[in-house]
């Protein structure tokens, strides 16, 4: 089913995708900076935009 998309083992893919999303990186500093400078509402907007981009790209 997922082999057409290059996914050989779905559970391995899911584990790898989850670890990539949960690993801290530059987006963590971006969210912290945005929350401090623009407030909590913009901080949550930054979080949701990063999550959306991760879902679309992974």
PyMOL Python script that loads the backbone (N, CA, C, O; Angstrom):
from pymol import cmd

cmd.read_pdbstr("""\
ATOM      1  N   UNK A   1       0.820  -1.198   0.000  1.00  0.00           N
ATOM      2  CA  UNK A   1       0.000   0.000   0.000  1.00  0.00           C
ATOM      3  C   UNK A   1       0.865   1.263   0.000  1.00  0.00           C
ATOM      4  O   UNK A   1       0.661   2.161  -0.817  1.00  0.00           O
ATOM      5  N   UNK A   2       1.830   1.325   0.921  1.00  0.00           N
ATOM      6  CA  UNK A   2       2.691   2.495   0.992  1.00  0.00           C
ATOM      7  C   UNK A   2       3.947   2.341   0.144  1.00  0.00           C
ATOM      8  O   UNK A   2       4.721   3.290   0.017  1.00  0.00           O
ATOM      9  N   UNK A   3       4.161   1.173  -0.435  1.00  0.00           N
ATOM     10  CA  UNK A   3       5.357   0.926  -1.240  1.00  0.00           C
ATOM     11  C   UNK A   3       5.399   1.833  -2.463  1.00  0.00           C
ATOM     12  O   UNK A   3       6.478   2.155  -2.962  1.00  0.00           O
ATOM     13  N   UNK A   4       4.239   2.244  -2.944  1.00  0.00           N
ATOM     14  CA  UNK A   4       4.199   3.169  -4.077  1.00  0.00           C
ATOM     15  C   UNK A   4       4.837   4.509  -3.730  1.00  0.00           C
ATOM     16  O   UNK A   4       5.318   5.222  -4.611  1.00  0.00           O
ATOM     17  N   UNK A   5       4.838   4.849  -2.438  1.00  0.00           N
ATOM     18  CA  UNK A   5       5.412   6.111  -1.983  1.00  0.00           C
ATOM     19  C   UNK A   5       6.837   5.949  -1.471  1.00  0.00           C
ATOM     20  O   UNK A   5       7.422   6.913  -0.977  1.00  0.00           O
ATOM     21  N   UNK A   6       7.406   4.755  -1.579  1.00  0.00           N
ATOM     22  CA  UNK A   6       8.767   4.503  -1.124  1.00  0.00           C
ATOM     23  C   UNK A   6       8.864   4.098   0.333  1.00  0.00           C
ATOM     24  O   UNK A   6       9.965   4.035   0.880  1.00  0.00           O
ATOM     25  N   UNK A   7       7.730   3.820   0.977  1.00  0.00           N
ATOM     26  CA  UNK A   7       7.714   3.414   2.380  1.00  0.00           C
ATOM     27  C   UNK A   7       7.659   1.894   2.431  1.00  0.00           C
ATOM     28  O   UNK A   7       6.651   1.288   2.069  1.00  0.00           O
ATOM     29  N   UNK A   8       8.763   1.275   2.887  1.00  0.00           N
ATOM     30  CA  UNK A   8       8.837  -0.182   2.942  1.00  0.00           C
ATOM     31  C   UNK A   8       8.176  -0.700   4.219  1.00  0.00           C
ATOM     32  O   UNK A   8       7.398  -1.653   4.177  1.00  0.00           O
ATOM     33  N   UNK A   9       8.486  -0.073   5.351  1.00  0.00           N
ATOM     34  CA  UNK A   9       7.916  -0.474   6.635  1.00  0.00           C
ATOM     35  C   UNK A   9       7.245   0.750   7.246  1.00  0.00           C
ATOM     36  O   UNK A   9       7.922   1.715   7.603  1.00  0.00           O
ATOM     37  N   UNK A  10       5.928   0.718   7.366  1.00  0.00           N
ATOM     38  CA  UNK A  10       5.174   1.879   7.837  1.00  0.00           C
ATOM     39  C   UNK A  10       5.554   2.270   9.253  1.00  0.00           C
ATOM     40  O   UNK A  10       5.701   3.459   9.538  1.00  0.00           O
ATOM     41  N   UNK A  11       5.720   1.294  10.157  1.00  0.00           N
ATOM     42  CA  UNK A  11       6.006   1.614  11.558  1.00  0.00           C
ATOM     43  C   UNK A  11       7.395   2.226  11.722  1.00  0.00           C
ATOM     44  O   UNK A  11       7.584   3.100  12.568  1.00  0.00           O
ATOM     45  N   UNK A  12       8.352   1.788  10.940  1.00  0.00           N
ATOM     46  CA  UNK A  12       9.677   2.404  10.969  1.00  0.00           C
ATOM     47  C   UNK A  12       9.610   3.829  10.448  1.00  0.00           C
ATOM     48  O   UNK A  12      10.246   4.728  10.998  1.00  0.00           O
ATOM     49  N   UNK A  13       8.845   4.032   9.398  1.00  0.00           N
ATOM     50  CA  UNK A  13       8.648   5.381   8.861  1.00  0.00           C
ATOM     51  C   UNK A  13       7.998   6.283   9.901  1.00  0.00           C
ATOM     52  O   UNK A  13       8.438   7.413  10.110  1.00  0.00           O
ATOM     53  N   UNK A  14       6.949   5.784  10.553  1.00  0.00           N
ATOM     54  CA  UNK A  14       6.238   6.578  11.553  1.00  0.00           C
ATOM     55  C   UNK A  14       7.148   6.934  12.720  1.00  0.00           C
ATOM     56  O   UNK A  14       7.122   8.067  13.201  1.00  0.00           O
ATOM     57  N   UNK A  15       7.952   5.982  13.179  1.00  0.00           N
ATOM     58  CA  UNK A  15       8.893   6.251  14.266  1.00  0.00           C
ATOM     59  C   UNK A  15       9.931   7.290  13.845  1.00  0.00           C
ATOM     60  O   UNK A  15      10.215   8.221  14.599  1.00  0.00           O
ATOM     61  N   UNK A  16      10.492   7.141  12.661  1.00  0.00           N
ATOM     62  CA  UNK A  16      11.483   8.103  12.170  1.00  0.00           C
ATOM     63  C   UNK A  16      10.904   9.493  11.990  1.00  0.00           C
ATOM     64  O   UNK A  16      11.540  10.482  12.353  1.00  0.00           O
ATOM     65  N   UNK A  17       9.709   9.579  11.435  1.00  0.00           N
ATOM     66  CA  UNK A  17       9.067  10.880  11.242  1.00  0.00           C
ATOM     67  C   UNK A  17       8.777  11.545  12.581  1.00  0.00           C
ATOM     68  O   UNK A  17       8.941  12.757  12.720  1.00  0.00           O
ATOM     69  N   UNK A  18       8.345  10.761  13.569  1.00  0.00           N
ATOM     70  CA  UNK A  18       8.063  11.309  14.897  1.00  0.00           C
ATOM     71  C   UNK A  18       9.334  11.822  15.557  1.00  0.00           C
ATOM     72  O   UNK A  18       9.323  12.894  16.162  1.00  0.00           O
ATOM     73  N   UNK A  19      10.422  11.079  15.452  1.00  0.00           N
ATOM     74  CA  UNK A  19      11.685  11.524  16.049  1.00  0.00           C
ATOM     75  C   UNK A  19      12.208  12.792  15.390  1.00  0.00           C
ATOM     76  O   UNK A  19      12.760  13.660  16.066  1.00  0.00           O
ATOM     77  N   UNK A  20      12.040  12.903  14.089  1.00  0.00           N
ATOM     78  CA  UNK A  20      12.483  14.113  13.389  1.00  0.00           C
ATOM     79  C   UNK A  20      11.679  15.322  13.841  1.00  0.00           C
ATOM     80  O   UNK A  20      12.236  16.399  14.051  1.00  0.00           O
ATOM     81  N   UNK A  21      10.380  15.147  13.988  1.00  0.00           N
ATOM     82  CA  UNK A  21       9.519  16.259  14.399  1.00  0.00           C
ATOM     83  C   UNK A  21       9.806  16.662  15.842  1.00  0.00           C
ATOM     84  O   UNK A  21       9.778  17.851  16.159  1.00  0.00           O
ATOM     85  N   UNK A  22      10.081  15.700  16.724  1.00  0.00           N
ATOM     86  CA  UNK A  22      10.294  16.002  18.137  1.00  0.00           C
ATOM     87  C   UNK A  22      11.702  16.504  18.456  1.00  0.00           C
ATOM     88  O   UNK A  22      11.913  17.108  19.507  1.00  0.00           O
ATOM     89  N   UNK A  23      12.654  16.267  17.577  1.00  0.00           N
ATOM     90  CA  UNK A  23      14.028  16.702  17.830  1.00  0.00           C
ATOM     91  C   UNK A  23      14.109  18.231  17.815  1.00  0.00           C
ATOM     92  O   UNK A  23      13.600  18.872  16.895  1.00  0.00           O
ATOM     93  N   UNK A  24      14.750  18.814  18.834  1.00  0.00           N
ATOM     94  CA  UNK A  24      14.860  20.274  18.842  1.00  0.00           C
ATOM     95  C   UNK A  24      15.798  20.755  17.747  1.00  0.00           C
ATOM     96  O   UNK A  24      16.751  20.071  17.370  1.00  0.00           O
ATOM     97  N   UNK A  25      15.515  21.910  17.262  1.00  0.00           N
ATOM     98  CA  UNK A  25      16.327  22.481  16.198  1.00  0.00           C
ATOM     99  C   UNK A  25      16.140  23.988  16.150  1.00  0.00           C
ATOM    100  O   UNK A  25      15.752  24.594  17.149  1.00  0.00           O
ATOM    101  N   UNK A  26      16.406  24.593  15.020  1.00  0.00           N
ATOM    102  CA  UNK A  26      16.276  26.043  14.900  1.00  0.00           C
ATOM    103  C   UNK A  26      14.853  26.532  15.141  1.00  0.00           C
ATOM    104  O   UNK A  26      14.649  27.670  15.564  1.00  0.00           O
ATOM    105  N   UNK A  27      13.866  25.676  14.873  1.00  0.00           N
ATOM    106  CA  UNK A  27      12.484  26.109  15.078  1.00  0.00           C
ATOM    107  C   UNK A  27      12.178  26.349  16.555  1.00  0.00           C
ATOM    108  O   UNK A  27      11.303  27.149  16.886  1.00  0.00           O
ATOM    109  N   UNK A  28      12.894  25.660  17.442  1.00  0.00           N
ATOM    110  CA  UNK A  28      12.697  25.882  18.872  1.00  0.00           C
ATOM    111  C   UNK A  28      13.088  27.306  19.245  1.00  0.00           C
ATOM    112  O   UNK A  28      12.362  27.987  19.969  1.00  0.00           O
ATOM    113  N   UNK A  29      14.227  27.748  18.754  1.00  0.00           N
ATOM    114  CA  UNK A  29      14.667  29.120  19.030  1.00  0.00           C
ATOM    115  C   UNK A  29      13.735  30.134  18.377  1.00  0.00           C
ATOM    116  O   UNK A  29      13.491  31.204  18.935  1.00  0.00           O
ATOM    117  N   UNK A  30      13.215  29.805  17.200  1.00  0.00           N
ATOM    118  CA  UNK A  30      12.272  30.694  16.523  1.00  0.00           C
ATOM    119  C   UNK A  30      11.003  30.871  17.351  1.00  0.00           C
ATOM    120  O   UNK A  30      10.506  31.988  17.496  1.00  0.00           O
ATOM    121  N   UNK A  31      10.480  29.780  17.892  1.00  0.00           N
ATOM    122  CA  UNK A  31       9.258  29.856  18.705  1.00  0.00           C
ATOM    123  C   UNK A  31       9.518  30.641  19.984  1.00  0.00           C
ATOM    124  O   UNK A  31       8.689  31.458  20.385  1.00  0.00           O
ATOM    125  N   UNK A  32      10.655  30.407  20.627  1.00  0.00           N
ATOM    126  CA  UNK A  32      10.986  31.146  21.850  1.00  0.00           C
ATOM    127  C   UNK A  32      11.118  32.632  21.557  1.00  0.00           C
ATOM    128  O   UNK A  32      10.576  33.460  22.290  1.00  0.00           O
ATOM    129  N   UNK A  33      11.839  32.980  20.484  1.00  0.00           N
ATOM    130  CA  UNK A  33      12.015  34.388  20.129  1.00  0.00           C
ATOM    131  C   UNK A  33      10.682  35.049  19.790  1.00  0.00           C
ATOM    132  O   UNK A  33      10.413  36.172  20.216  1.00  0.00           O
ATOM    133  N   UNK A  34       9.858  34.351  19.028  1.00  0.00           N
ATOM    134  CA  UNK A  34       8.567  34.905  18.639  1.00  0.00           C
ATOM    135  C   UNK A  34       7.670  35.093  19.855  1.00  0.00           C
ATOM    136  O   UNK A  34       6.968  36.099  19.957  1.00  0.00           O
ATOM    137  N   UNK A  35       7.686  34.142  20.769  1.00  0.00           N
ATOM    138  CA  UNK A  35       6.860  34.242  21.972  1.00  0.00           C
ATOM    139  C   UNK A  35       7.301  35.401  22.856  1.00  0.00           C
ATOM    140  O   UNK A  35       6.467  36.101  23.429  1.00  0.00           O
ATOM    141  N   UNK A  36       8.602  35.604  22.966  1.00  0.00           N
ATOM    142  CA  UNK A  36       9.108  36.681  23.820  1.00  0.00           C
ATOM    143  C   UNK A  36       8.840  38.045  23.200  1.00  0.00           C
ATOM    144  O   UNK A  36       8.401  38.966  23.888  1.00  0.00           O
ATOM    145  N   UNK A  37       9.100  38.179  21.909  1.00  0.00           N
ATOM    146  CA  UNK A  37       8.984  39.494  21.282  1.00  0.00           C
ATOM    147  C   UNK A  37       7.563  39.866  20.883  1.00  0.00           C
ATOM    148  O   UNK A  37       7.206  41.044  20.900  1.00  0.00           O
ATOM    149  N   UNK A  38       6.737  38.867  20.519  1.00  0.00           N
ATOM    150  CA  UNK A  38       5.407  39.186  19.992  1.00  0.00           C
ATOM    151  C   UNK A  38       4.256  38.681  20.846  1.00  0.00           C
ATOM    152  O   UNK A  38       3.099  38.988  20.557  1.00  0.00           O
ATOM    153  N   UNK A  39       4.539  37.928  21.873  1.00  0.00           N
ATOM    154  CA  UNK A  39       3.478  37.452  22.754  1.00  0.00           C
ATOM    155  C   UNK A  39       3.111  35.996  22.517  1.00  0.00           C
ATOM    156  O   UNK A  39       3.526  35.364  21.545  1.00  0.00           O
ATOM    157  N   UNK A  40       2.316  35.498  23.447  1.00  0.00           N
ATOM    158  CA  UNK A  40       1.973  34.076  23.444  1.00  0.00           C
ATOM    159  C   UNK A  40       1.101  33.690  22.253  1.00  0.00           C
ATOM    160  O   UNK A  40       1.218  32.582  21.729  1.00  0.00           O
ATOM    161  N   UNK A  41       0.232  34.597  21.828  1.00  0.00           N
ATOM    162  CA  UNK A  41      -0.654  34.286  20.697  1.00  0.00           C
ATOM    163  C   UNK A  41       0.155  34.057  19.422  1.00  0.00           C
ATOM    164  O   UNK A  41      -0.104  33.106  18.684  1.00  0.00           O
ATOM    165  N   UNK A  42       1.118  34.914  19.166  1.00  0.00           N
ATOM    166  CA  UNK A  42       1.987  34.740  17.994  1.00  0.00           C
ATOM    167  C   UNK A  42       2.911  33.537  18.166  1.00  0.00           C
ATOM    168  O   UNK A  42       3.288  32.898  17.184  1.00  0.00           O
ATOM    169  N   UNK A  43       3.276  33.229  19.405  1.00  0.00           N
ATOM    170  CA  UNK A  43       4.088  32.045  19.666  1.00  0.00           C
ATOM    171  C   UNK A  43       3.353  30.767  19.290  1.00  0.00           C
ATOM    172  O   UNK A  43       3.927  29.864  18.680  1.00  0.00           O
ATOM    173  N   UNK A  44       2.069  30.700  19.662  1.00  0.00           N
ATOM    174  CA  UNK A  44       1.269  29.535  19.268  1.00  0.00           C
ATOM    175  C   UNK A  44       1.074  29.484  17.759  1.00  0.00           C
ATOM    176  O   UNK A  44       1.053  28.400  17.176  1.00  0.00           O
ATOM    177  N   UNK A  45       0.931  30.632  17.126  1.00  0.00           N
ATOM    178  CA  UNK A  45       0.820  30.655  15.662  1.00  0.00           C
ATOM    179  C   UNK A  45       2.102  30.118  15.025  1.00  0.00           C
ATOM    180  O   UNK A  45       2.050  29.405  14.023  1.00  0.00           O
ATOM    181  N   UNK A  46       3.244  30.457  15.605  1.00  0.00           N
ATOM    182  CA  UNK A  46       4.519  29.940  15.098  1.00  0.00           C
ATOM    183  C   UNK A  46       4.602  28.427  15.272  1.00  0.00           C
ATOM    184  O   UNK A  46       5.079  27.722  14.383  1.00  0.00           O
ATOM    185  N   UNK A  47       4.138  27.930  16.417  1.00  0.00           N
ATOM    186  CA  UNK A  47       4.149  26.482  16.657  1.00  0.00           C
ATOM    187  C   UNK A  47       3.291  25.766  15.630  1.00  0.00           C
ATOM    188  O   UNK A  47       3.722  24.778  15.036  1.00  0.00           O
ATOM    189  N   UNK A  48       2.070  26.263  15.418  1.00  0.00           N
ATOM    190  CA  UNK A  48       1.168  25.592  14.483  1.00  0.00           C
ATOM    191  C   UNK A  48       1.662  25.683  13.045  1.00  0.00           C
ATOM    192  O   UNK A  48       1.443  24.761  12.259  1.00  0.00           O
ATOM    193  N   UNK A  49       2.323  26.776  12.692  1.00  0.00           N
ATOM    194  CA  UNK A  49       2.860  26.871  11.329  1.00  0.00           C
ATOM    195  C   UNK A  49       4.017  25.888  11.127  1.00  0.00           C
ATOM    196  O   UNK A  49       4.155  25.310  10.049  1.00  0.00           O
ATOM    197  N   UNK A  50       4.838  25.699  12.143  1.00  0.00           N
ATOM    198  CA  UNK A  50       5.928  24.724  12.052  1.00  0.00           C
ATOM    199  C   UNK A  50       5.371  23.304  11.981  1.00  0.00           C
ATOM    200  O   UNK A  50       5.849  22.488  11.192  1.00  0.00           O
ATOM    201  N   UNK A  51       4.365  23.005  12.800  1.00  0.00           N
ATOM    202  CA  UNK A  51       3.756  21.671  12.760  1.00  0.00           C
ATOM    203  C   UNK A  51       3.121  21.395  11.405  1.00  0.00           C
ATOM    204  O   UNK A  51       3.242  20.289  10.877  1.00  0.00           O
ATOM    205  N   UNK A  52       2.451  22.381  10.842  1.00  0.00           N
ATOM    206  CA  UNK A  52       1.830  22.206   9.527  1.00  0.00           C
ATOM    207  C   UNK A  52       2.883  21.947   8.456  1.00  0.00           C
ATOM    208  O   UNK A  52       2.711  21.071   7.608  1.00  0.00           O
ATOM    209  N   UNK A  53       3.970  22.706   8.496  1.00  0.00           N
ATOM    210  CA  UNK A  53       5.018  22.492   7.493  1.00  0.00           C
ATOM    211  C   UNK A  53       5.682  21.124   7.664  1.00  0.00           C
ATOM    212  O   UNK A  53       6.030  20.481   6.674  1.00  0.00           O
ATOM    213  N   UNK A  54       5.862  20.672   8.917  1.00  0.00           N
ATOM    214  CA  UNK A  54       6.428  19.336   9.145  1.00  0.00           C
ATOM    215  C   UNK A  54       5.512  18.246   8.609  1.00  0.00           C
ATOM    216  O   UNK A  54       5.980  17.279   8.006  1.00  0.00           O
ATOM    217  N   UNK A  55       4.220  18.396   8.823  1.00  0.00           N
ATOM    218  CA  UNK A  55       3.264  17.394   8.332  1.00  0.00           C
ATOM    219  C   UNK A  55       3.274  17.349   6.812  1.00  0.00           C
ATOM    220  O   UNK A  55       3.220  16.269   6.224  1.00  0.00           O
ATOM    221  N   UNK A  56       3.343  18.497   6.179  1.00  0.00           N
ATOM    222  CA  UNK A  56       3.322  18.537   4.716  1.00  0.00           C
ATOM    223  C   UNK A  56       4.620  18.026   4.102  1.00  0.00           C
ATOM    224  O   UNK A  56       4.600  17.405   3.039  1.00  0.00           O
ATOM    225  N   UNK A  57       5.749  18.282   4.761  1.00  0.00           N
ATOM    226  CA  UNK A  57       7.033  17.895   4.190  1.00  0.00           C
ATOM    227  C   UNK A  57       7.439  16.465   4.521  1.00  0.00           C
ATOM    228  O   UNK A  57       8.136  15.826   3.733  1.00  0.00           O
ATOM    229  N   UNK A  58       7.017  15.956   5.667  1.00  0.00           N
ATOM    230  CA  UNK A  58       7.396  14.588   6.046  1.00  0.00           C
ATOM    231  C   UNK A  58       6.393  13.658   5.446  1.00  0.00           C
ATOM    232  O   UNK A  58       6.494  12.444   5.622  1.00  0.00           O
TER     233      UNK A  58
END
""", "prot")
cmd.dss("prot")
cmd.show_as("cartoon", "prot")
cmd.util.cbc("prot")
cmd.orient("prot")
